[in-house]
């Protein structure tokens, strides 16, 4: 299955997307959690701007 995902991301439409990782502090424990998403490259700033 991983090969299929990688192959589809290497085509023309897949190059418009990027993987973003944001570090968020947990309100319960105080530990940091990493949130990962694959978003369109035009929406990267919006991803980091939103709270949680």
C-alpha positions as CSV (number, residue, x, y, z in Angstrom):
1,X,0.0,0.0,0.0
2,X,2.8,2.4,0.7
3,X,4.1,2.1,-2.8
4,X,0.7,3.1,-4.1
5,X,0.6,6.3,-2.0
6,X,4.2,7.3,-2.9
7,X,3.5,6.7,-6.6
8,X,0.4,8.9,-6.5
9,X,2.2,11.7,-4.7
10,X,5.0,11.7,-7.3
11,X,2.6,12.4,-10.1
12,X,1.7,16.0,-11.2
13,X,-1.1,16.6,-8.8
14,X,0.7,15.1,-5.8
15,X,3.5,17.7,-6.0
16,X,1.1,20.4,-4.9
17,X,0.8,18.7,-1.4
18,X,3.2,18.8,1.5
19,X,3.5,17.1,4.9
20,X,3.4,19.4,7.8
21,X,4.2,18.7,11.5
22,X,3.2,20.9,14.3
23,X,4.2,20.6,18.0
24,X,1.3,21.2,20.3
25,X,1.4,21.3,24.1
26,X,-1.2,19.0,25.8
27,X,-3.5,20.8,28.2
28,X,-3.9,17.7,30.4
29,X,-0.3,16.5,30.9
30,X,1.8,19.4,29.7
31,X,3.7,17.1,27.3
32,X,4.2,18.0,23.7
33,X,2.2,16.2,21.0
34,X,3.1,16.2,17.3
35,X,0.2,16.7,14.8
36,X,1.0,15.6,11.3
37,X,-1.1,16.3,8.2
38,X,-0.8,16.4,4.4
39,X,-2.1,19.7,3.2
40,X,-2.0,21.6,-0.1
41,X,1.0,23.9,-0.3
42,X,-1.2,27.0,-0.4
43,X,-2.8,26.1,2.9
44,X,0.4,25.6,5.0
45,X,0.3,29.0,6.7
46,X,-3.4,28.4,7.6
47,X,-2.4,25.1,9.2
48,X,0.2,26.7,11.5
49,X,-2.1,29.7,12.2
50,X,-5.0,27.7,13.6
51,X,-5.0,26.8,17.3
52,X,-4.9,23.0,17.7
